Amino acid sequence: MKINRPETQFTGSDLCELSAREAVDLLRSNKVSPQELIDASEARTAQVEQHVNAVVTICHDRARANVEGLSSLDAEHPAYLAGLPIGIKDLSAVSGVVSTKGTLAMKDHVPDESDPIVDILESRGGLVVGKTNTPEMGAGGNTFNDVFGMTRNPWNTEKNAGGSSGGASVSLATGEVWLSQGSDLAGSLRTPAAYCGVVGMRASVGRAFGGPGPIAFTGEGISGPMARSVGDCALFLDAMCGYDARAPLSLPAPDEPFQKAVEAVNCKVKIAYAPTLGGFAPVESELESIMQAALGQLAGEGAAVEEACPSMEGLNESYITLRGMVWAATAGRLPQDIQKHFKQTLAENIEVGRNLTIDQVLDANLNRTELYQRMRVFLEQFDVLATAVVGIEQTPVGLEYPTGVDGQVMDSYIDWLKFSYLATTTGLPAISVPCGFTKSGMPVGIQLIGPPRGDAKVLAVAHALEQVLDLGTSPIDPIVRH
């Protein structure tokens, strides 16, 4: 059965409709100028932002001022972006631009220095044109905060765009930018990618680490590429790659660019399919049937798909402990005049971390090692493990989090994002790629988790699925229903 994309329209410019790779090719050949793309981005942002609230701080003039500096960059770098306008999530500092992290106490904060991930991308020819919306401190699967308000899903503006990289995913889906940086702790780039019909990749720890933060030796919360297609995602990952002494877990760029992984389509792959991760998390039946249909189409082109899943024993407890440690050591160490503004769910996350026992910390690290080894052995038999990104269709934008999925009650505000836990806890690469649409016309994503350092393999399988499904990657006009 052929999976079809709902009919949409796009009234932006032809330049905004280009893929990132097409735009970069035109920039490299001087057939289009960075100024023309900045102008196109600015016009499109002005056209759609009233409906979606995705790019909450614009800096097109800063991008124009940086065009002259492109001539001093290494144009031979395999991921040279050549003056392509990009978005940066409002958790990452951009020098001279308001960087709020979505919290009222920082609504006027203007950093003097950029975060390393921004430095890396600007050194590769990216031009930052805006900061994208995020929930407060990046905590949550719905993008809203008291500084800028709610970000809305472009496929139905009454719906949740996902989080915490909701602004990034919407800015891509609407054609405001060609590439947009996200970050991920509990699926923060995978969930919004799935909810908005774009691609989001949580690469192996160190591949797109992007900067030290206050806890430089942890790899739970990391930067990652978001794009409208798998090929564009590979380009963006290459642009993020490279060792930076400020980030001790960062890795050197691979010998072969990740873009090589998507130069050909190889459907003869072996996929383990575990829609609920062996009962670890519930999935609505409609979403499960969409994932099955998508993998069925790939199987029709030569893929081997087998229902199989290793044990998830210890995953929930390990992830919750590791997450609590991150929040207690980051947002939980900020001055009290900042913390006093935090929403209740963020404050609760911090308290979880502060109240951990040493045995919980030890158990989490022991269990994550066992989970990693279990997955490593399991993925010696398969190219990827396919599972849900999230188990529920997009909820109303005003609902912070769902309290139940497929009839199962969620015990906490984070439980509905349990499919994100595995890749984060084990440090394995994972990608969310569009695989279909619900009867109500909302995008559905499928998550592909790969073996250790298997980023190229994950991209290759995602590219094969994308090409077989042929759902289209062009941006859309927001479907305004609020």
ABEGO torsion letter per residue (X at the ends): XBBBBBBBBBABBAAAABBAAAAAAAAAAGABBAAAAAAAAAAAAAAAAAAAGABABBAAAAAAAAAAAAAABBAABAABAGGBBBBBBAABBBBGBBBAGGBAAAAABBBABBBAAAAAAAAAGBBBABBBBBBBGGBEABBBBAAAEBBBBAABAABBAEOAAAAAAAAAAAGABABBBBBBABGAAAAAAAAAGBBBBBBBBGAAAGEAEABAABAABBBBBBBABAAAAAAAAAAABEBBAABAABBBBBABBAAAAAABBBABBBBBBBAAGGGABBBBAAAAAAAAAAAAAAAAAGBBBBBBBBBABGAAAAAAAAAAAAAAABAAABBAAAAAABBAAAAAAAAAAAABBAAAAAAAAAAAAAAAAAAAAAAAABABBBBBABABBBBBAABABBABBGGBBBABAAAAAAAAAAAAAAGBBBBBBBAEBBAAGBBBBBBBBBBBGAAAAAAAAAAAAAAAAGAEABBBBBBBAX
